[in-house]
């Protein structure tokens, strides 16, 4: 027995007698050193129970030993454990250090609470205390020829106590520097496998069970191979190439190097999984479950890619898969990205997609969007090249650049027959929007395409609600007429391009038709909606409206170049329907609407029509002439005598919108005065906390999210929906300005928030998810 647990005893054995064999019992309450440059072996029958033990196949200087310096040089021998080594005594040093040119554990090694275990292959090693009972390891290679075999090998069992430190290190060059085919258990602390050169391998039978410990496999100049079990808290794999053949789990998992899959792999990280370089899938599947997943490099030749933990996935480079990909969590783009599925399996986005970069999607199968695209942060550009079905199960697609569906997929001009389906209302906001020829867009609600200053290129559209297109240029992609046959053997004729709306059509400018076919507009209801709809403008509506019926209306027909409600709509909506309000002195009195005032009225409404000649109209209605601009709409009859008050247009829209506000807030639970006060409070709260006023809408919205002010965020979203109800009427951009400004002025909190700032807040908050 030694005086106490800190006492040290040095057994310095001459290497001339050969390697030291310990094959019996060894007990000590202190720290025992065995130093023999020829090597040290603990045999099958060895039972070691000590406070701490050093077994070094090299040399230690006496002065260093006396001064407590653990510097070992000339490590040329081998250290092997085939028995049971325990340094887990209560109050003991709890240290086991096996040091040599090669180190093996085929038995069992236990260290207790706060214990330290090292197995190190190097020519020189210094173990330096760093406090808390832990050490720092400094390894020095011999600089000689590469060694044969493996530097450090564990085929047995290593058990670390609570808050233990387990370190397997290799400094000399071995093809296989560190191999674990046994079991490493840790109740906490750290597990490090560190090689200066050569490969680190956790074999198919290797287990690293360290759910509450940090695990680091670091090959500075070699590969990391993982085929067994690996569970840790903060897991980091670093190497020239990380070859994965099995799953691994950690609170956080980081791959500091290129990854190659040698089998199907599942990675689970409660917080995050980060791939800091490329992934070569080698045809294998990759499944990731983490709150945050990041792909910093390109991903290629993965079989099937799957991410899901209801967190988010950040993509910073292109991803190519052989059997489809599923992102069931949120996706954020940190760079321009192409997602390529080389199969007919398809690509699924289960949540929103954001990020100020371009996204290109190409698949031989289907593509599905089940969340907003560009909702929180608009994409720079969105392009899809889908050979199957494109499902847009969302209410918004927003990009600062182009939105293109299957545009120029095939360089020789052969159209791709994709179908686009949207569930519910859909708003597309972009610099430009384009569908591919022969594509069909189906929307179960309203469809609004806003590309102010840009262009909208449209294929077939079928919407159960309204179809509104606001663009500087509108192109309709027609095709040559032809016949088809359905599954029941019934023949049908495709005349070129179909637009079907359950509500009404609205185009901000006259569309231009590209192609050889006809353009057909149809309204299944026949009578349109409350704003006039197709009951008052019909074009080739599948024979539901006959030419003579239209001609007998004896009216003047206009090209749908009208940029807002038709004069008929205005007359019917406002004539005699509003009682005089003595408080609104500036409202014009009702004005008769004789025929010669029609053009003046239209000019006041900023409508720019072209009146069709009677022979032109008759040719269109009888089918002899195909009018390729747009549907037509009827203006009031010449002898009508209806009257209209132009000034009432704005006031009516404002009153209707404020009534709509009460509906949105459940019968006035959030009165206008309340939102004014809350907006002012949010502004002053930012100013007090930040010491300055918010620079823009994004700053104030970020503050509202941080402090959890969901009520104001919801109010801004309600304002967005209220303004949208005004825009849905079919006003031009110029016509919208006056009523929108009048509406929003009612909500302005004094001079703290400008009208422009409130508009920006509504625009950005309207795309967010609370």
N, C-alpha and C positions, 0 to 999 in steps of 0.2 A: 504494500500500500504506500501511496505517496502522501506527503503532509496535507495537501488540500487539492481542490479541483484545478487550481491554477498551476500546480507544480508540474515541471516538465522533466522528462527522463530521456536521454539520448542513448540509443543503441547504435553505435557506429561499427559496422561490420565490414571487414576487409573483403574485397571482391575476389581475392586470390583463392578463397575457399569455395567460390561458386555462389550461386543464388541462395538466398535464405528461404527456408521452408518453415512455415508455422502451421502445424496440423493438429493442434490441441487447444486447450483452454488458455486464454489470456485475460486477466482481470486487473483493472486499475481504476482508481478514482481520479487520477490525474491525466496528463497528456504524455503519450508515449511516442518516441521517434524511432523508426527503423530506417537506417540509411545504408544501402549496399548497392554500389554501382553495378554489380553483377546481376541484380534483380531480386525481387521479393515475391513469394507466393504464399497465399493463405489457402491451405488444402481443404479437401472436402470435409474433414473433421474439425476444422478450425472454428472455435467459438470465441469471439473477441467481444469483451464487454468492458469498455473504457470510457473515461471522460472525453478523451480525444485521441486521435492517432494520425501520425504522418508515416507513410510508407513511400520512400523515395529511392529510385534506382539510380542514384548519382552521388553527389558530394555536397556537404554543407560545411562551411568554414566554422571552426570552433568559436572564434570571436563573434561571428554573426549570431551563432546559437546563444551564446552567453548574453548578447545584447538584445535578444528577442527579434532578430532579423531573420525571417524565413526566406532565405535566398538559396536555391538549389541549382547547382551547375553540373555539367558532365553527365546529364541524364541519358545514359546509353543502354541501360538494362530494361527489363520488362517487369511490370507489376501486375499480378493476377490475383483475383479473389474468387475462390470456389466455395468458400464457407459462409459464415455468418458474422458480419462485423456490425456491432452496435455501439453507438456513441450517443445514447439517449438517456443518460442518467440525470435525475433531477438535480439541478444546480451545477451540472457538469459543463465543460466547454462545448460539448456537442459538435465536434468537428471530425471529419474524415477527409484526408488528403492522400490520393494515390497519384504519384508522379513518376513518369519514366518516358523512355523512348516509345514504348507501347504500353497501354493500360487496358486491362480487361476486368469486367465483373461478370462472373457466371453464377454467383451466389446471391446473397441478400445483404444489403447495406441499409442500416437505419440511423437517422440522425433525429434528435429530439426537437423540442420547441426552440425556435431561433437557431436551428442547427445549420451547419455549412458542410457541403460535400463537394469536392473537386476530383475530377479524373482528367489529368492533363498529360498530353503527349507533346514534349518539347525538349530542346537541348538544355534550356535554362528557364527556370520559373521562379518568380518572386511573388509571395502572397503578402499583401499589404493590408493591415486593418484599416477600416474606414468608419468605424463606429457602429454601435448597435449590434455588435457581434458579427458583422459582415466584413467581407474582404474584397479587395481589388486584385485582379490577376494580371500579371505582366509576363507574357510568353515570348521567348526568343528562339527562333529556329536555328538549327545547326548550320545551315547554309551548304550542307553536303548534297549528295545524290538523293533522289527521291527514295523514300523508304518502301519496303515491300509490305503488302497486306494492309491492315487498318490501323490508324493511329489509336483511336479510343473506341472500344466496343463494349456495349452492355447487352448481355443476353439474359441477365438475371432480373432482380427486383431492387429498385432504389426507392426508399420511403423517406420523404421529407416531413418534418414536423411542422407545427404552426409557424408561419412567417420564416420558413427556411430558405436557404440559398443553395441551389443545385447547379453546378457548373461543369460541363464537359467541354474541354478545349483541346485544340490540336494546332501546333505551330509548324511542325515539320511537314514537308510535302509528301502526302500519301494520296494515291488515286482515290481511296476512300478514307477521308480524314476521321469522321465520326459516324458510327453506326449504332442505332438502337433497334434491336429486335426483341428486347425484353420490355419491362414495365418501369415507368418513372411516375411515382405518385407524389404529389405535393399538396399540402394543406394550405399553402399560402406562400407569399414571397415571390421568388423568381426561379425559373428554369431556363438556363442558357446553354445552347449548343453552339460553340463558336470555333470556326476554323479559319486560320489565316490563308490556307490554300487547300484545295481538294474538295471532295464532296461530303455533304452531310446527308445522312439517310435515316429516315424513320421507316423501317421496312413494313411489310404487310402484317407481321406479327407484333410490331412495335406499338407500344401504348404510352402516350404522355397524358396522364390524367391530372390536370392541374386547373380545375375550373375556377379556383380562387387565387391562382398565381399567374404572374406575367411570364409568357413563354416567348423566347427569342431563338430562332434558328438562323444563324448568320454565317454564311460562307463568303468570306471577303474575295476569294478568287477561285470560285468553284460553284457547283450546282447544289441546290437543295432538293432532295427527293422525299416526298411524303406519300406513303402508301397505307399506313396503319391508322391508329387513332390519335387524334390531337385535340385536346380540349384545354383552353386556358382562359385567362381574364383578358389581358392585352397581348394578343398574338402577333408576332412580326416574323415574316419569312423574308430573308435577304440573300440573294445569290445572283450569279451570272445568269442562271436559268432556274426557275422554280418549277419542278415537275410534280404535278398533283395527280395522285391516283386514288385518292380517298377524300372523304369529307373532313372538315375541321370546324371547331366551334370556339368562339371567344366573345367576350364583351365587345372588344374591338379586334378586327383582323386586318393586317396590313401586309401587302405583297410588295416588297421593295425590290422589284426586278421583274423581268419578263416571265410569264407563266405559260407552261405547256401542260395540257391535260392529258394524262395517260389512261384515264378511265372517267366514267361519269362522276361528277363531284358536286357535293352540296356544302356550301359555306354558310354558317350561321353566326351572325354577330348581333347581339342585342342592340348595340349602339351603332357600329359602323363596320363596313367592309370596304377597304380601299385597294384598288389595283393601280399601282403607280406607274405601270409600264404596260406592254402589250400582253395579249392573251392569245396563244395558239391553241385552239380547241382540239385540233387533231381528230375532229369528227365526234368528240364526246360532248355530253350534255353538261351544262353548268347551271346550278340552281343556287340562288342567293336569298337569304332571309336576314334583313338588317333594317334598322330604322334609317340608316343612311348608307347608300352604296355609291361608290365613285369609280368610274372607268376613266382613267387619265390617258390611256393609250388605245391603240386600235385593237379590236377583237376580231379574229378571223377563224374560219373553219370550226366554229363551235357547232355541235349538233343542234340542241335546243337550248335557248337561253331563257331563264325564268328569274324574275326578282319579285319579292313580295314580303313586306312586313308592315304595310300601311305607313311607311315613312316616305323616303324619296330616293330616287336614283339620279345621280349626276353623270352625264355623258359628255366626254370631252374629245372624242375621236370616233371614227367610223366603226361600225359593228357589222360583221358578216356572219350569218349562220346558215346551216344546211337544212334545218328542220324547224324553222319558225322561232319567234321570240315573244315573250309575254312580260310586260312591265305593268304589274298590278298595283304598284305604288306610284307616287307622283314622279314625274320626270322633269329634270332641269338641264338645259343645254348650257355647257360652259365653253362651247366652241361650235363651229359649223360641223354638222354631223350628217352622214348618210347611214341609214339602216337598211341593210340588204338581206333579204330572205331568199335563198336560192331554190326554195322548194315551193310547193303549193299549200304549205301549212298556214302561213300568214303571220301577221304582226298584230298584237293586241296592246292597247294602252288602257289600263283599268282606271286611271285617274288622270289628273290634269297634266298638261305639257306646257312648260314655260321656258323662258330664256331668250335673250336678245340676239340669237344666232339663227342660222338657216338649218332647217330640217328637211332632208330628202328621204323618202320612204319608197322602197322598191321591193315588191314581192310577187311571186307567181300565184299566190293565194289571196286571201282576204286581208283587209286591214280594218281595225276597229278602234275608234276613239270614244271612250266612255267618260271623258271629263273635258273640261274647257281647254281649248288650245290657245295659248297666249293670254290667259285670263289675268294672271297677276303681272306678267311681264310679256309684252308682245314679242312674238318671234320676228326675226328679220325677214324670214321667207319660209314658206311651206310648199313642198312639192310632193305629190304622191304619184307613184307609178304602180298601179295595182291591176293585176289581170283578173281578179275575182270580184269580190264585193267590198265596197268601201262603206263602212257603217260609221256614221257620225252621231253618236248617242250623246249629244251635248247641245248647249244653247249658244255657244260662242266659238268662233275661230277668229283670232286677231293677229295680224302681222303688219309690220311697218313696210314690208316689201310685198312681193307677189304671193298670192295663194294660187297654186296651179294643181289641178287634178288631171293626171295622165296627159299632160301636154308633151308632145313630141317624144312619146315613148319609143316609137319605132322610127328609125332614121329614114326608112324608105316610104314613110307616110301611110303604112297600113294601120288603120285605127285599132285601138285596143277596146274590146267590148267590156268595159267595167261598169258596174252599177254603184251609185252612191246613195246611201240611205241615211236620213237624219231622223232621230226620234225626238219629237217635240219641236218647239220653236228653234230657229237657227239664225244667228246673226253672224255675218262674215264682214270683218273690218280689215281692210288691207289697202296697200297702194294699188294693186291690181288683182283681179281674180280671173281664173281661167279654168274651164272644164275642157276635157278632151272630146273630140268628135265621137259620136255614138254613145257617149256616157249619159246615164240617166240619174238625175238627182231627185230623190223622193223625200219629202219632208212631211211629218205628221202634223205640223202646226204652221206657223207663219215662217216665211223665208225672207230675210232682208239682207241684201248685199250692198254694202257701202264701200265704194272706192272713189271718193270725191277727188277729182283731179286726175284719176286713173281710168282704167278700162275694165269692163266686165265681159268675158267671153263665155257664152252659155251653150250647153247642149240641151237635151230634153229635161224638162222640169215638171214634176207633179207634186203639188203642195195642197194639203187639205185646207190651209188658211190662205193668207194674202201672199202675193209675190211682189216685192218691192225691190227695185234695182236703182241705186243712185250712183251714177258714174258719169265721167266726162265723155266716154265712148262706150257703146254697147254693141257687141258683135254676137250674132246668132249663127251657130255652126250647123247649117243644114247639110243634108246628104241627098244623093240621088234617090228618087222614088223607087220602090220595089215592092214585091209581094212576099209574104211569109205564110207559114202554116203553123197553127198552135197544136197543143198535145191532143186536142179532140179532132184534129183534122180539118178545122175551120180555117179557110184562107182569109187573110186580112191584108190590107194595103197600107204600106208605110209611105206617106207622101213627102217625108223629109225631116220635119222637126215638130215636136209637140210641146205645147205649154198648157198645162191643166192646173187650174186653181179653184179651190172651193170658195175662196173669197174674191178678192179683186186683184187686178194687175196694175202696176205702176212702174213706168220707166221715166227716168229724169230727162232723157234725151231720146230722140228717134233712133231705134236700133238699126244696124246695118246687117243684112243677111249675107253670109258667105257660104257658097255651095250651090248645088244645082236643084235642090229640092224646094218644096213649099214649106211655109211656116204656118202652123195651125194653132189657134188659141181656142180653148174650150173652158166652159164653166159648167160643171155637172148640175149645179142648181138652176141654171137658166136665168134666174132673175137677179143674180148678183147679191150685193149686200146693202147695208144702209147708206153707203156712200155712192151708190150708182152701180158699181161693179159691171159685170158683163151683161146685166140686164139692159145697159145703155151703150155698151160697145162690144161688138161681137165680130169675130173674123173667122170664117170658115169653121164654124163650131159644129162640125160633124152632122150638118143638116138639121140641127135642132131649130134653127131660125131660118126661115125661107126668105128668099130675096124679096118677094112681093110684100111680105109682112114689114120688112124694113122700109121699102119704098113707100108704102102706104102711110108711114108716119109723117111723110111730107115735111121732112126736116132738113137742116143743113148739117152735113157730116164733116167732122174734122179728123185729121191725122192725129194719132196719139203723140204728137210732139208737145202736147199740152203738159206743162210742168206743174201740175197741181190739180185741184178739183175742177171739173169741167163747169162751164157756166150753168148747165142744167143742174148739176149737183148743188152749186151755190144758190141758185134761185130756189130750188125745192127745199133746201136746208134752212135758208134764212128768211125767205119772203114770208112775212106775216106770222112767223113762228115765234117772234120775240117781242114781248110788250115793251113799250117805250120806258126807258129808265131816266128820270129827270136828273139823276146824278151824273149821267154821262152826256154832258152838253155837246161834246165834240163829235158825237156819232151822227153821221149823215142820215137824213130822212130817206125813206124808201124812194127809189128812183125807178120810173117806168123802164121797161126793157123792150122797146120796139126793135125791129130787126136792125136798123142802122146804128143802134148803140151796142150791138153784140161785140164788135171788134174793140170798141173803146173799153167795154167791161173787161174783156180778156186781157187787154194791155194793162189795166189797173191791177189785175191779178198776176201779172208777170207770166202770162201764158202766151206762148209763141206758136200759134197754129198755122196750118195751111189748109184753106178751105178747098175741098175737092170739087172738081167739076161734075155736073150731073152724069155726063156720059162715062166719066172715069168711075164714078160710084156704081153705075149700072153694070159696067164691065166687070167690076170686082164681085158684085153680089151675084151675078149670073155665072161666075166661074170662068168667064172668057179672059180675064186679066187677073194676075196674082199680084196683090199689093204687098211689097216686101218690106215696108217700113215697120208697121205695128198695127194693133187693132184700131178701129175707129170708134168715135163716140158721137152721139147725137147731141146737138145743141137745141135750145128751145125752138118751138115752131114759130114761123114768121108772124102769125097773128096771135101769139101767145099773150102779150100784154102783162107778163109777170114782172115783178119788180124785186129789187134786191138792195140792201144797204151794205156797201162795201166795208165801211168802218166796223160793222158788227162782226166781221170775220175774226179779227184779233180778240175782241172782248169775249166772244163766245168760246173760243179755244181756251182762253185763260180761265174763264169760269168753269168749263168742263174739266180742265186739268186740276184745278183746286178741289173740285168735287171728287176727282179720281184720287187725290191725295188722301181724302178722308176714307175712301174705300181701302186703300193700301194700308192705312194705319188702323183698320178695324173701327170704322165709324168715329174717327176723330180722337182716338186715344193719344195721339201725338199731334196736337194742334200746331199750326204754323208758328205761333208765338214760342212754343216750347223748343222747336228745332232751331229757331233763331238764337234763343238763349244758350242752348247746348253747343251750337257751333261757336258762339262767342267764348264760351267757357273752355272749349277745346283749344281754341287759338291762344287764349291767355295762359292756359296750363302749359302749353309748349313753350311760350315765351318765358314763363317763370322758371321752368326746369332747365331750359337750354340757354337762357340768357340772351336769346335773340328770336326774332320772328322766323317762322319756317320759310325756307328759300323757295319751295315749290310744293305742289300737291303731294308728291311722293314723301317728302319729309313729314308733313302733317299726318298722312295716312299711316306711315310707319310708327309714329308716336301713338296714334289711336290704337293700333294693334298691340303695341308694347304694353300700354297701360290697360288694355282689355276693355276699351270703350266701344263695345259692340253696338250699343244703342245708336250712336251717331253714325257708325259705319252702316248699319241697317237703314238709317234714314237716308243716307246718300244713295244707297241702292234703290230705295223706294223712289227717290227723286229721278233716278235714271229711268226707272220703269214708267214713271209718269210722263217724262219728256218723250220717251219712246212712243207712248200712246198718241202724243201730238204728231210726231213724225209719221206714224203709221197712216195718218189721214191722207198723205200723199203730197204734202207741200214740198216746194223746192227748197234748196238751202237758203236762198234769199228770203222766201216766205216764212221760214221757220224762225228767223232771227227775232222778229218783233214779238210774237207771242211767247217764245222761250225766254227772252229777256224780261218780259213783263211778269211771267210766272216766277222766275228765279228772284226777281227784285223783292217779291213778297217774303222770301226766306233769308234775305241778306241781313246779317246782324250788325247794323250800323256801318261804320267805315272800316271795321277790322278785317273783313274779308271782301275782296273785290269781286265783281261779277265774273271776271275771267278766272280768278282762283276757284270760285265755287263751281264753275263749269268744269275745270280741270279735275277737281275733287270728285265730282259726279262721274266723269268719264272713266277715271281710274278705279274708283270704288265699285262702279257698276259691273266690273269684270271680276271682282274678288269673290272669295268664298268665306263666309263668316262661320 
